[in-house]
């Protein structure tokens, strides 16, 4: 099953404004370049039909190589997960 928008309701297609809960999954092994992939998951409840679902919100590569790439693009080195504040 392929879904492009994690915020979209699986039943009616309504868009959730924000996940009710988020958590992260970290891959146990780094990739070839020594980076770890952190997957940010979200739990959603549709305000329209009440359906609940979990979806991958984003994947973040964490590691030295990724840090250098970000620095080259002028992005901050520190990775901030803004959804973190929604955690209880
Ligand atoms: Zn819905």
PDB file of the backbone (N, CA, C, O) and the ligand in Angstrom, with CONECT records:
HET     ZN  A 101       1
ATOM      1  N   UNK A   1       0.846  -1.194   0.000  1.00  0.00           N
ATOM      2  CA  UNK A   1       0.000   0.000   0.000  1.00  0.00           C
ATOM      3  C   UNK A   1       0.878   1.239   0.000  1.00  0.00           C
ATOM      4  O   UNK A   1       1.768   1.380   0.839  1.00  0.00           O
ATOM      5  N   UNK A   2       0.630   2.117  -0.925  1.00  0.00           N
ATOM      6  CA  UNK A   2       1.462   3.305  -1.045  1.00  0.00           C
ATOM      7  C   UNK A   2       0.647   4.548  -0.712  1.00  0.00           C
ATOM      8  O   UNK A   2      -0.411   4.795  -1.290  1.00  0.00           O
ATOM      9  N   UNK A   3       1.161   5.312   0.221  1.00  0.00           N
ATOM     10  CA  UNK A   3       0.467   6.541   0.596  1.00  0.00           C
ATOM     11  C   UNK A   3       1.462   7.679   0.614  1.00  0.00           C
ATOM     12  O   UNK A   3       2.510   7.586   1.253  1.00  0.00           O
ATOM     13  N   UNK A   4       1.141   8.752  -0.084  1.00  0.00           N
ATOM     14  CA  UNK A   4       2.081   9.857  -0.164  1.00  0.00           C
ATOM     15  C   UNK A   4       1.930  10.813   1.020  1.00  0.00           C
ATOM     16  O   UNK A   4       2.897  11.454   1.431  1.00  0.00           O
ATOM     17  N   UNK A   5       0.736  10.905   1.558  1.00  0.00           N
ATOM     18  CA  UNK A   5       0.501  11.857   2.629  1.00  0.00           C
ATOM     19  C   UNK A   5       0.134  11.141   3.927  1.00  0.00           C
ATOM     20  O   UNK A   5      -0.967  10.604   4.045  1.00  0.00           O
ATOM     21  N   UNK A   6       1.041  11.128   4.897  1.00  0.00           N
ATOM     22  CA  UNK A   6       0.763  10.403   6.148  1.00  0.00           C
ATOM     23  C   UNK A   6      -0.376  11.006   6.953  1.00  0.00           C
ATOM     24  O   UNK A   6      -0.958  10.344   7.813  1.00  0.00           O
ATOM     25  N   UNK A   7      -0.696  12.276   6.671  1.00  0.00           N
ATOM     26  CA  UNK A   7      -1.746  12.954   7.430  1.00  0.00           C
ATOM     27  C   UNK A   7      -3.144  12.657   6.889  1.00  0.00           C
ATOM     28  O   UNK A   7      -4.151  13.004   7.507  1.00  0.00           O
ATOM     29  N   UNK A   8      -3.187  12.017   5.737  1.00  0.00           N
ATOM     30  CA  UNK A   8      -4.473  11.796   5.093  1.00  0.00           C
ATOM     31  C   UNK A   8      -5.181  10.583   5.668  1.00  0.00           C
ATOM     32  O   UNK A   8      -4.580   9.523   5.841  1.00  0.00           O
ATOM     33  N   UNK A   9      -6.453  10.746   5.961  1.00  0.00           N
ATOM     34  CA  UNK A   9      -7.247   9.667   6.546  1.00  0.00           C
ATOM     35  C   UNK A   9      -7.300   8.468   5.599  1.00  0.00           C
ATOM     36  O   UNK A   9      -7.516   8.609   4.395  1.00  0.00           O
ATOM     37  N   UNK A  10      -7.097   7.291   6.179  1.00  0.00           N
ATOM     38  CA  UNK A  10      -7.106   6.070   5.374  1.00  0.00           C
ATOM     39  C   UNK A  10      -8.517   5.711   4.921  1.00  0.00           C
ATOM     40  O   UNK A  10      -8.696   4.953   3.969  1.00  0.00           O
ATOM     41  N   UNK A  11      -9.509   6.257   5.604  1.00  0.00           N
ATOM     42  CA  UNK A  11     -10.878   5.883   5.263  1.00  0.00           C
ATOM     43  C   UNK A  11     -11.572   6.919   4.382  1.00  0.00           C
ATOM     44  O   UNK A  11     -12.125   6.576   3.336  1.00  0.00           O
ATOM     45  N   UNK A  12     -11.544   8.187   4.803  1.00  0.00           N
ATOM     46  CA  UNK A  12     -12.325   9.193   4.084  1.00  0.00           C
ATOM     47  C   UNK A  12     -11.473  10.230   3.345  1.00  0.00           C
ATOM     48  O   UNK A  12     -11.996  11.007   2.546  1.00  0.00           O
ATOM     49  N   UNK A  13     -10.168  10.243   3.610  1.00  0.00           N
ATOM     50  CA  UNK A  13      -9.310  11.170   2.876  1.00  0.00           C
ATOM     51  C   UNK A  13      -9.178  12.546   3.508  1.00  0.00           C
ATOM     52  O   UNK A  13      -8.451  13.401   3.003  1.00  0.00           O
ATOM     53  N   UNK A  14      -9.880  12.758   4.607  1.00  0.00           N
ATOM     54  CA  UNK A  14      -9.755  14.016   5.340  1.00  0.00           C
ATOM     55  C   UNK A  14      -8.326  14.145   5.880  1.00  0.00           C
ATOM     56  O   UNK A  14      -7.692  13.145   6.218  1.00  0.00           O
ATOM     57  N   UNK A  15      -7.834  15.370   5.959  1.00  0.00           N
ATOM     58  CA  UNK A  15      -6.464  15.551   6.409  1.00  0.00           C
ATOM     59  C   UNK A  15      -6.440  15.884   7.902  1.00  0.00           C
ATOM     60  O   UNK A  15      -7.092  16.828   8.348  1.00  0.00           O
ATOM     61  N   UNK A  16      -5.683  15.100   8.664  1.00  0.00           N
ATOM     62  CA  UNK A  16      -5.541  15.372  10.090  1.00  0.00           C
ATOM     63  C   UNK A  16      -4.598  16.558  10.275  1.00  0.00           C
ATOM     64  O   UNK A  16      -3.632  16.708   9.526  1.00  0.00           O
ATOM     65  N   UNK A  17      -4.873  17.393  11.262  1.00  0.00           N
ATOM     66  CA  UNK A  17      -4.038  18.577  11.460  1.00  0.00           C
ATOM     67  C   UNK A  17      -2.703  18.216  12.104  1.00  0.00           C
ATOM     68  O   UNK A  17      -1.671  18.807  11.785  1.00  0.00           O
ATOM     69  N   UNK A  18      -2.730  17.256  13.001  1.00  0.00           N
ATOM     70  CA  UNK A  18      -1.491  16.844  13.655  1.00  0.00           C
ATOM     71  C   UNK A  18      -1.663  15.455  14.252  1.00  0.00           C
ATOM     72  O   UNK A  18      -2.780  15.039  14.559  1.00  0.00           O
ATOM     73  N   UNK A  19      -0.559  14.742  14.416  1.00  0.00           N
ATOM     74  CA  UNK A  19      -0.665  13.406  15.024  1.00  0.00           C
ATOM     75  C   UNK A  19      -0.992  13.510  16.505  1.00  0.00           C
ATOM     76  O   UNK A  19      -0.572  14.454  17.173  1.00  0.00           O
ATOM     77  N   UNK A  20      -1.735  12.549  17.013  1.00  0.00           N
ATOM     78  CA  UNK A  20      -2.063  12.549  18.438  1.00  0.00           C
ATOM     79  C   UNK A  20      -0.876  12.053  19.260  1.00  0.00           C
ATOM     80  O   UNK A  20      -0.765  12.335  20.453  1.00  0.00           O
ATOM     81  N   UNK A  21       0.000  11.315  18.604  1.00  0.00           N
ATOM     82  CA  UNK A  21       1.163  10.786  19.295  1.00  0.00           C
ATOM     83  C   UNK A  21       2.262  10.576  18.265  1.00  0.00           C
ATOM     84  O   UNK A  21       1.989  10.175  17.134  1.00  0.00           O
ATOM     85  N   UNK A  22       3.489  10.842  18.648  1.00  0.00           N
ATOM     86  CA  UNK A  22       4.611  10.539  17.756  1.00  0.00           C
ATOM     87  C   UNK A  22       5.663   9.764  18.518  1.00  0.00           C
ATOM     88  O   UNK A  22       5.792   9.889  19.736  1.00  0.00           O
ATOM     89  N   UNK A  23       6.405   8.969  17.788  1.00  0.00           N
ATOM     90  CA  UNK A  23       7.531   8.271  18.390  1.00  0.00           C
ATOM     91  C   UNK A  23       8.549   8.009  17.296  1.00  0.00           C
ATOM     92  O   UNK A  23       8.253   8.141  16.108  1.00  0.00           O
ATOM     93  N   UNK A  24       9.737   7.642  17.704  1.00  0.00           N
ATOM     94  CA  UNK A  24      10.782   7.422  16.712  1.00  0.00           C
ATOM     95  C   UNK A  24      11.295   5.987  16.763  1.00  0.00           C
ATOM     96  O   UNK A  24      11.359   5.364  17.823  1.00  0.00           O
ATOM     97  N   UNK A  25      11.652   5.492  15.607  1.00  0.00           N
ATOM     98  CA  UNK A  25      12.264   4.175  15.477  1.00  0.00           C
ATOM     99  C   UNK A  25      13.660   4.385  14.896  1.00  0.00           C
ATOM    100  O   UNK A  25      13.818   5.035  13.863  1.00  0.00           O
ATOM    101  N   UNK A  26      14.651   3.840  15.553  1.00  0.00           N
ATOM    102  CA  UNK A  26      16.003   3.976  15.039  1.00  0.00           C
ATOM    103  C   UNK A  26      16.476   2.631  14.506  1.00  0.00           C
ATOM    104  O   UNK A  26      16.362   1.609  15.182  1.00  0.00           O
ATOM    105  N   UNK A  27      17.002   2.641  13.296  1.00  0.00           N
ATOM    106  CA  UNK A  27      17.485   1.392  12.714  1.00  0.00           C
ATOM    107  C   UNK A  27      18.658   0.867  13.538  1.00  0.00           C
ATOM    108  O   UNK A  27      19.503   1.649  13.973  1.00  0.00           O
ATOM    109  N   UNK A  28      18.719  -0.424  13.755  1.00  0.00           N
ATOM    110  CA  UNK A  28      19.775  -0.996  14.599  1.00  0.00           C
ATOM    111  C   UNK A  28      21.153  -0.961  13.958  1.00  0.00           C
ATOM    112  O   UNK A  28      22.161  -1.021  14.661  1.00  0.00           O
ATOM    113  N   UNK A  29      21.212  -0.864  12.629  1.00  0.00           N
ATOM    114  CA  UNK A  29      22.501  -0.880  11.945  1.00  0.00           C
ATOM    115  C   UNK A  29      22.655   0.350  11.051  1.00  0.00           C
ATOM    116  O   UNK A  29      21.699   0.761  10.393  1.00  0.00           O
ATOM    117  N   UNK A  30      23.852   0.938  11.023  1.00  0.00           N
ATOM    118  CA  UNK A  30      24.088   2.068  10.117  1.00  0.00           C
ATOM    119  C   UNK A  30      24.189   1.601   8.669  1.00  0.00           C
ATOM    120  O   UNK A  30      24.467   0.432   8.401  1.00  0.00           O
ATOM    121  N   UNK A  31      23.960   2.529   7.737  1.00  0.00           N
ATOM    122  CA  UNK A  31      24.097   2.181   6.324  1.00  0.00           C
ATOM    123  C   UNK A  31      25.582   2.215   5.927  1.00  0.00           C
ATOM    124  O   UNK A  31      26.458   2.358   6.780  1.00  0.00           O
ATOM    125  N   UNK A  32      25.850   2.081   4.613  1.00  0.00           N
ATOM    126  CA  UNK A  32      27.228   2.026   4.124  1.00  0.00           C
ATOM    127  C   UNK A  32      28.067   3.229   4.557  1.00  0.00           C
ATOM    128  O   UNK A  32      29.271   3.116   4.788  1.00  0.00           O
ATOM    129  N   UNK A  33      27.407   4.373   4.660  1.00  0.00           N
ATOM    130  CA  UNK A  33      28.138   5.592   4.994  1.00  0.00           C
ATOM    131  C   UNK A  33      28.133   5.894   6.489  1.00  0.00           C
ATOM    132  O   UNK A  33      28.494   6.992   6.913  1.00  0.00           O
ATOM    133  N   UNK A  34      27.728   4.923   7.268  1.00  0.00           N
ATOM    134  CA  UNK A  34      27.788   5.086   8.710  1.00  0.00           C
ATOM    135  C   UNK A  34      26.668   5.900   9.315  1.00  0.00           C
ATOM    136  O   UNK A  34      26.748   6.349  10.458  1.00  0.00           O
ATOM    137  N   UNK A  35      25.627   6.083   8.531  1.00  0.00           N
ATOM    138  CA  UNK A  35      24.510   6.866   9.057  1.00  0.00           C
ATOM    139  C   UNK A  35      23.394   5.969   9.552  1.00  0.00           C
ATOM    140  O   UNK A  35      23.160   4.882   9.024  1.00  0.00           O
ATOM    141  N   UNK A  36      22.724   6.443  10.563  1.00  0.00           N
ATOM    142  CA  UNK A  36      21.568   5.734  11.068  1.00  0.00           C
ATOM    143  C   UNK A  36      20.315   6.393  10.511  1.00  0.00           C
ATOM    144  O   UNK A  36      20.271   7.608  10.314  1.00  0.00           O
ATOM    145  N   UNK A  37      19.319   5.593  10.265  1.00  0.00           N
ATOM    146  CA  UNK A  37      18.051   6.145   9.816  1.00  0.00           C
ATOM    147  C   UNK A  37      17.081   6.180  10.986  1.00  0.00           C
ATOM    148  O   UNK A  37      16.775   5.155  11.594  1.00  0.00           O
ATOM    149  N   UNK A  38      16.610   7.368  11.283  1.00  0.00           N
ATOM    150  CA  UNK A  38      15.607   7.518  12.327  1.00  0.00           C
ATOM    151  C   UNK A  38      14.261   7.740  11.649  1.00  0.00           C
ATOM    152  O   UNK A  38      14.092   8.675  10.867  1.00  0.00           O
ATOM    153  N   UNK A  39      13.326   6.884  11.954  1.00  0.00           N
ATOM    154  CA  UNK A  39      11.995   7.002  11.372  1.00  0.00           C
ATOM    155  C   UNK A  39      11.050   7.615  12.396  1.00  0.00           C
ATOM    156  O   UNK A  39      10.913   7.121  13.515  1.00  0.00           O
ATOM    157  N   UNK A  40      10.407   8.693  11.994  1.00  0.00           N
ATOM    158  CA  UNK A  40       9.437   9.336  12.879  1.00  0.00           C
ATOM    159  C   UNK A  40       8.052   8.819  12.523  1.00  0.00           C
ATOM    160  O   UNK A  40       7.573   9.009  11.405  1.00  0.00           O
ATOM    161  N   UNK A  41       7.416   8.165  13.485  1.00  0.00           N
ATOM    162  CA  UNK A  41       6.090   7.609  13.279  1.00  0.00           C
ATOM    163  C   UNK A  41       5.048   8.488  13.969  1.00  0.00           C
ATOM    164  O   UNK A  41       5.335   9.144  14.971  1.00  0.00           O
ATOM    165  N   UNK A  42       3.861   8.490  13.428  1.00  0.00           N
ATOM    166  CA  UNK A  42       2.789   9.249  14.052  1.00  0.00           C
ATOM    167  C   UNK A  42       1.530   8.417  14.141  1.00  0.00           C
ATOM    168  O   UNK A  42       1.256   7.576  13.285  1.00  0.00           O
ATOM    169  N   UNK A  43       0.764   8.667  15.199  1.00  0.00           N
ATOM    170  CA  UNK A  43      -0.531   8.031  15.359  1.00  0.00           C
ATOM    171  C   UNK A  43      -1.593   9.109  15.127  1.00  0.00           C
ATOM    172  O   UNK A  43      -1.556  10.173  15.745  1.00  0.00           O
ATOM    173  N   UNK A  44      -2.524   8.824  14.245  1.00  0.00           N
ATOM    174  CA  UNK A  44      -3.511   9.834  13.860  1.00  0.00           C
ATOM    175  C   UNK A  44      -4.935   9.385  14.155  1.00  0.00           C
ATOM    176  O   UNK A  44      -5.249   8.194  14.139  1.00  0.00           O
ATOM    177  N   UNK A  45      -5.778  10.356  14.421  1.00  0.00           N
ATOM    178  CA  UNK A  45      -7.212  10.097  14.553  1.00  0.00           C
ATOM    179  C   UNK A  45      -7.920  11.096  13.646  1.00  0.00           C
ATOM    180  O   UNK A  45      -7.693  12.302  13.740  1.00  0.00           O
ATOM    181  N   UNK A  46      -8.769  10.591  12.780  1.00  0.00           N
ATOM    182  CA  UNK A  46      -9.488  11.468  11.851  1.00  0.00           C
ATOM    183  C   UNK A  46     -10.591  12.229  12.586  1.00  0.00           C
ATOM    184  O   UNK A  46     -11.404  11.635  13.295  1.00  0.00           O
ATOM    185  N   UNK A  47     -10.606  13.545  12.407  1.00  0.00           N
ATOM    186  CA  UNK A  47     -11.623  14.365  13.076  1.00  0.00           C
ATOM    187  C   UNK A  47     -12.974  14.240  12.368  1.00  0.00           C
ATOM    188  O   UNK A  47     -14.014  14.610  12.913  1.00  0.00           O
ATOM    189  N   UNK A  48     -12.932  13.718  11.159  1.00  0.00           N
ATOM    190  CA  UNK A  48     -14.157  13.615  10.368  1.00  0.00           C
ATOM    191  C   UNK A  48     -14.895  12.296  10.585  1.00  0.00           C
ATOM    192  O   UNK A  48     -16.097  12.289  10.850  1.00  0.00           O
ATOM    193  N   UNK A  49     -14.169  11.172  10.470  1.00  0.00           N
ATOM    194  CA  UNK A  49     -14.835   9.874  10.564  1.00  0.00           C
ATOM    195  C   UNK A  49     -14.376   9.023  11.747  1.00  0.00           C
ATOM    196  O   UNK A  49     -14.944   7.961  12.005  1.00  0.00           O
ATOM    197  N   UNK A  50     -13.355   9.482  12.464  1.00  0.00           N
ATOM    198  CA  UNK A  50     -12.930   8.763  13.656  1.00  0.00           C
ATOM    199  C   UNK A  50     -11.971   7.611  13.418  1.00  0.00           C
ATOM    200  O   UNK A  50     -11.611   6.905  14.360  1.00  0.00           O
ATOM    201  N   UNK A  51     -11.549   7.406  12.168  1.00  0.00           N
ATOM    202  CA  UNK A  51     -10.603   6.336  11.869  1.00  0.00           C
ATOM    203  C   UNK A  51      -9.261   6.633  12.542  1.00  0.00           C
ATOM    204  O   UNK A  51      -8.883   7.792  12.706  1.00  0.00           O
ATOM    205  N   UNK A  52      -8.557   5.584  12.923  1.00  0.00           N
ATOM    206  CA  UNK A  52      -7.225   5.769  13.498  1.00  0.00           C
ATOM    207  C   UNK A  52      -6.218   5.016  12.640  1.00  0.00           C
ATOM    208  O   UNK A  52      -6.517   3.952  12.099  1.00  0.00           O
ATOM    209  N   UNK A  53      -5.030   5.581  12.526  1.00  0.00           N
ATOM    210  CA  UNK A  53      -3.982   4.922  11.763  1.00  0.00           C
ATOM    211  C   UNK A  53      -2.616   5.414  12.196  1.00  0.00           C
ATOM    212  O   UNK A  53      -2.472   6.487  12.782  1.00  0.00           O
ATOM    213  N   UNK A  54      -1.628   4.609  11.895  1.00  0.00           N
ATOM    214  CA  UNK A  54      -0.240   4.983  12.140  1.00  0.00           C
ATOM    215  C   UNK A  54       0.442   5.167  10.796  1.00  0.00           C
ATOM    216  O   UNK A  54       0.161   4.434   9.848  1.00  0.00           O
ATOM    217  N   UNK A  55       1.333   6.138  10.711  1.00  0.00           N
ATOM    218  CA  UNK A  55       2.026   6.377   9.452  1.00  0.00           C
ATOM    219  C   UNK A  55       3.419   6.930   9.698  1.00  0.00           C
ATOM    220  O   UNK A  55       3.695   7.541  10.731  1.00  0.00           O
ATOM    221  N   UNK A  56       4.285   6.701   8.726  1.00  0.00           N
ATOM    222  CA  UNK A  56       5.630   7.262   8.775  1.00  0.00           C
ATOM    223  C   UNK A  56       5.533   8.740   8.406  1.00  0.00           C
ATOM    224  O   UNK A  56       5.087   9.080   7.310  1.00  0.00           O
ATOM    225  N   UNK A  57       5.946   9.607   9.307  1.00  0.00           N
ATOM    226  CA  UNK A  57       5.896  11.042   9.039  1.00  0.00           C
ATOM    227  C   UNK A  57       7.137  11.460   8.256  1.00  0.00           C
ATOM    228  O   UNK A  57       7.047  12.173   7.257  1.00  0.00           O
ATOM    229  N   UNK A  58       8.293  11.006   8.727  1.00  0.00           N
ATOM    230  CA  UNK A  58       9.502  11.265   7.950  1.00  0.00           C
ATOM    231  C   UNK A  58      10.634  10.372   8.405  1.00  0.00           C
ATOM    232  O   UNK A  58      10.613   9.797   9.493  1.00  0.00           O
ATOM    233  N   UNK A  59      11.632  10.277   7.527  1.00  0.00           N
ATOM    234  CA  UNK A  59      12.829   9.519   7.846  1.00  0.00           C
ATOM    235  C   UNK A  59      13.995  10.487   7.852  1.00  0.00           C
ATOM    236  O   UNK A  59      14.134  11.322   6.958  1.00  0.00           O
ATOM    237  N   UNK A  60      14.825  10.366   8.865  1.00  0.00           N
ATOM    238  CA  UNK A  60      15.958  11.270   8.997  1.00  0.00           C
ATOM    239  C   UNK A  60      17.233  10.442   9.034  1.00  0.00           C
ATOM    240  O   UNK A  60      17.340   9.468   9.778  1.00  0.00           O
ATOM    241  N   UNK A  61      18.192  10.847   8.220  1.00  0.00           N
ATOM    242  CA  UNK A  61      19.500  10.201   8.265  1.00  0.00           C
ATOM    243  C   UNK A  61      20.341  10.924   9.298  1.00  0.00           C
ATOM    244  O   UNK A  61      20.497  12.143   9.242  1.00  0.00           O
ATOM    245  N   UNK A  62      20.874  10.178  10.227  1.00  0.00           N
ATOM    246  CA  UNK A  62      21.676  10.784  11.275  1.00  0.00           C
ATOM    247  C   UNK A  62      23.086  10.223  11.222  1.00  0.00           C
ATOM    248  O   UNK A  62      23.279   9.008  11.193  1.00  0.00           O
ATOM    249  N   UNK A  63      24.059  11.103  11.210  1.00  0.00           N
ATOM    250  CA  UNK A  63      25.439  10.638  11.196  1.00  0.00           C
ATOM    251  C   UNK A  63      26.366  11.710  10.694  1.00  0.00           C
ATOM    252  O   UNK A  63      25.931  12.792  10.298  1.00  0.00           O
ATOM    253  N   UNK A  64      27.647  11.409  10.711  1.00  0.00           N
ATOM    254  CA  UNK A  64      28.635  12.410  10.308  1.00  0.00           C
ATOM    255  C   UNK A  64      28.453  12.849   8.864  1.00  0.00           C
ATOM    256  O   UNK A  64      28.478  14.044   8.569  1.00  0.00           O
ATOM    257  N   UNK A  65      28.269  11.894   7.966  1.00  0.00           N
ATOM    258  CA  UNK A  65      28.127  12.237   6.557  1.00  0.00           C
ATOM    259  C   UNK A  65      26.925  13.157   6.349  1.00  0.00           C
ATOM    260  O   UNK A  65      27.006  14.149   5.624  1.00  0.00           O
ATOM    261  N   UNK A  66      25.829  12.819   6.985  1.00  0.00           N
ATOM    262  CA  UNK A  66      24.626  13.635   6.847  1.00  0.00           C
ATOM    263  C   UNK A  66      24.868  15.027   7.414  1.00  0.00           C
ATOM    264  O   UNK A  66      24.403  16.024   6.860  1.00  0.00           O
ATOM    265  N   UNK A  67      25.591  15.086   8.511  1.00  0.00           N
ATOM    266  CA  UNK A  67      25.886  16.372   9.134  1.00  0.00           C
ATOM    267  C   UNK A  67      26.686  17.261   8.207  1.00  0.00           C
ATOM    268  O   UNK A  67      26.417  18.459   8.111  1.00  0.00           O
ATOM    269  N   UNK A  68      27.669  16.690   7.523  1.00  0.00           N
ATOM    270  CA  UNK A  68      28.478  17.468   6.588  1.00  0.00           C
ATOM    271  C   UNK A  68      27.637  17.974   5.428  1.00  0.00           C
ATOM    272  O   UNK A  68      27.758  19.130   5.022  1.00  0.00           O
ATOM    273  N   UNK A  69      26.791  17.111   4.898  1.00  0.00           N
ATOM    274  CA  UNK A  69      25.918  17.533   3.803  1.00  0.00           C
ATOM    275  C   UNK A  69      25.057  18.709   4.219  1.00  0.00           C
ATOM    276  O   UNK A  69      24.905  19.680   3.478  1.00  0.00           O
ATOM    277  N   UNK A  70      24.503  18.610   5.400  1.00  0.00           N
ATOM    278  CA  UNK A  70      23.642  19.680   5.887  1.00  0.00           C
ATOM    279  C   UNK A  70      24.440  20.964   6.057  1.00  0.00           C
ATOM    280  O   UNK A  70      23.961  22.046   5.717  1.00  0.00           O
ATOM    281  N   UNK A  71      25.661  20.850   6.584  1.00  0.00           N
ATOM    282  CA  UNK A  71      26.491  22.025   6.796  1.00  0.00           C
ATOM    283  C   UNK A  71      26.804  22.691   5.456  1.00  0.00           C
ATOM    284  O   UNK A  71      26.817  23.918   5.358  1.00  0.00           O
ATOM    285  N   UNK A  72      27.057  21.876   4.420  1.00  0.00           N
ATOM    286  CA  UNK A  72      27.352  22.426   3.094  1.00  0.00           C
ATOM    287  C   UNK A  72      26.172  23.205   2.542  1.00  0.00           C
ATOM    288  O   UNK A  72      26.346  24.197   1.835  1.00  0.00           O
ATOM    289  N   UNK A  73      24.997  22.762   2.861  1.00  0.00           N
ATOM    290  CA  UNK A  73      23.813  23.463   2.370  1.00  0.00           C
ATOM    291  C   UNK A  73      23.411  24.619   3.275  1.00  0.00           C
ATOM    292  O   UNK A  73      22.401  25.284   3.045  1.00  0.00           O
ATOM    293  N   UNK A  74      24.220  24.849   4.311  1.00  0.00           N
ATOM    294  CA  UNK A  74      23.943  25.964   5.206  1.00  0.00           C
ATOM    295  C   UNK A  74      22.836  25.688   6.197  1.00  0.00           C
ATOM    296  O   UNK A  74      22.282  26.606   6.802  1.00  0.00           O
ATOM    297  N   UNK A  75      22.515  24.403   6.358  1.00  0.00           N
ATOM    298  CA  UNK A  75      21.473  24.066   7.315  1.00  0.00           C
ATOM    299  C   UNK A  75      22.095  23.809   8.677  1.00  0.00           C
ATOM    300  O   UNK A  75      23.262  23.426   8.767  1.00  0.00           O
ATOM    301  N   UNK A  76      21.340  24.013   9.714  1.00  0.00           N
ATOM    302  CA  UNK A  76      21.886  23.778  11.054  1.00  0.00           C
ATOM    303  C   UNK A  76      22.244  22.316  11.251  1.00  0.00           C
ATOM    304  O   UNK A  76      21.564  21.420  10.751  1.00  0.00           O
ATOM    305  N   UNK A  77      23.307  22.094  11.978  1.00  0.00           N
ATOM    306  CA  UNK A  77      23.768  20.734  12.211  1.00  0.00           C
ATOM    307  C   UNK A  77      22.807  19.982  13.135  1.00  0.00           C
ATOM    308  O   UNK A  77      22.572  18.784  12.973  1.00  0.00           O
ATOM    309  N   UNK A  78      22.269  20.701  14.087  1.00  0.00           N
ATOM    310  CA  UNK A  78      21.383  20.072  15.062  1.00  0.00           C
ATOM    311  C   UNK A  78      20.069  19.704  14.388  1.00  0.00           C
ATOM    312  O   UNK A  78      19.433  20.535  13.740  1.00  0.00           O
ATOM    313  N   UNK A  79      19.677  18.456  14.549  1.00  0.00           N
ATOM    314  CA  UNK A  79      18.431  17.994  13.956  1.00  0.00           C
ATOM    315  C   UNK A  79      17.309  18.152  14.972  1.00  0.00           C
ATOM    316  O   UNK A  79      17.336  17.558  16.050  1.00  0.00           O
ATOM    317  N   UNK A  80      16.356  18.937  14.620  1.00  0.00           N
ATOM    318  CA  UNK A  80      15.233  19.179  15.526  1.00  0.00           C
ATOM    319  C   UNK A  80      13.989  18.487  14.990  1.00  0.00           C
ATOM    320  O   UNK A  80      13.598  18.677  13.838  1.00  0.00           O
ATOM    321  N   UNK A  81      13.388  17.696  15.835  1.00  0.00           N
ATOM    322  CA  UNK A  81      12.126  17.060  15.461  1.00  0.00           C
ATOM    323  C   UNK A  81      11.019  17.893  16.103  1.00  0.00           C
ATOM    324  O   UNK A  81      10.758  17.780  17.301  1.00  0.00           O
ATOM    325  N   UNK A  82      10.376  18.727  15.294  1.00  0.00           N
ATOM    326  CA  UNK A  82       9.408  19.660  15.864  1.00  0.00           C
ATOM    327  C   UNK A  82       8.178  18.969  16.434  1.00  0.00           C
ATOM    328  O   UNK A  82       7.486  19.534  17.281  1.00  0.00           O
ATOM    329  N   UNK A  83       7.902  17.759  15.978  1.00  0.00           N
ATOM    330  CA  UNK A  83       6.742  17.046  16.483  1.00  0.00           C
ATOM    331  C   UNK A  83       6.964  16.535  17.899  1.00  0.00           C
ATOM    332  O   UNK A  83       6.036  16.105  18.584  1.00  0.00           O
ATOM    333  N   UNK A  84       8.221  16.598  18.312  1.00  0.00           N
ATOM    334  CA  UNK A  84       8.603  16.091  19.635  1.00  0.00           C
ATOM    335  C   UNK A  84       7.787  16.747  20.757  1.00  0.00           C
ATOM    336  O   UNK A  84       7.457  16.107  21.755  1.00  0.00           O
ATOM    337  N   UNK A  85       7.475  18.013  20.576  1.00  0.00           N
ATOM    338  CA  UNK A  85       6.778  18.739  21.632  1.00  0.00           C
ATOM    339  C   UNK A  85       5.337  18.258  21.831  1.00  0.00           C
ATOM    340  O   UNK A  85       4.702  18.583  22.834  1.00  0.00           O
ATOM    341  N   UNK A  86       4.836  17.499  20.889  1.00  0.00           N
ATOM    342  CA  UNK A  86       3.475  16.982  21.011  1.00  0.00           C
ATOM    343  C   UNK A  86       3.405  15.779  21.942  1.00  0.00           C
ATOM    344  O   UNK A  86       2.331  15.349  22.362  1.00  0.00           O
ATOM    345  N   UNK A  87       4.592  15.250  22.250  1.00  0.00           N
ATOM    346  CA  UNK A  87       4.634  14.106  23.175  1.00  0.00           C
ATOM    347  C   UNK A  87       4.162  14.509  24.546  1.00  0.00           C
ATOM    348  O   UNK A  87       4.400  15.630  24.997  1.00  0.00           O
ATOM    349  N   UNK A  88       3.509  13.613  25.192  1.00  0.00           N
ATOM    350  CA  UNK A  88       3.031  13.932  26.530  1.00  0.00           C
ATOM    351  C   UNK A  88       4.114  13.715  27.571  1.00  0.00           C
ATOM    352  O   UNK A  88       3.881  13.938  28.759  1.00  0.00           O
TER     353      UNK A  88
HETATM  354 ZN    ZN A 101     -11.617   9.980   8.034  1.00  0.00          ZN
END
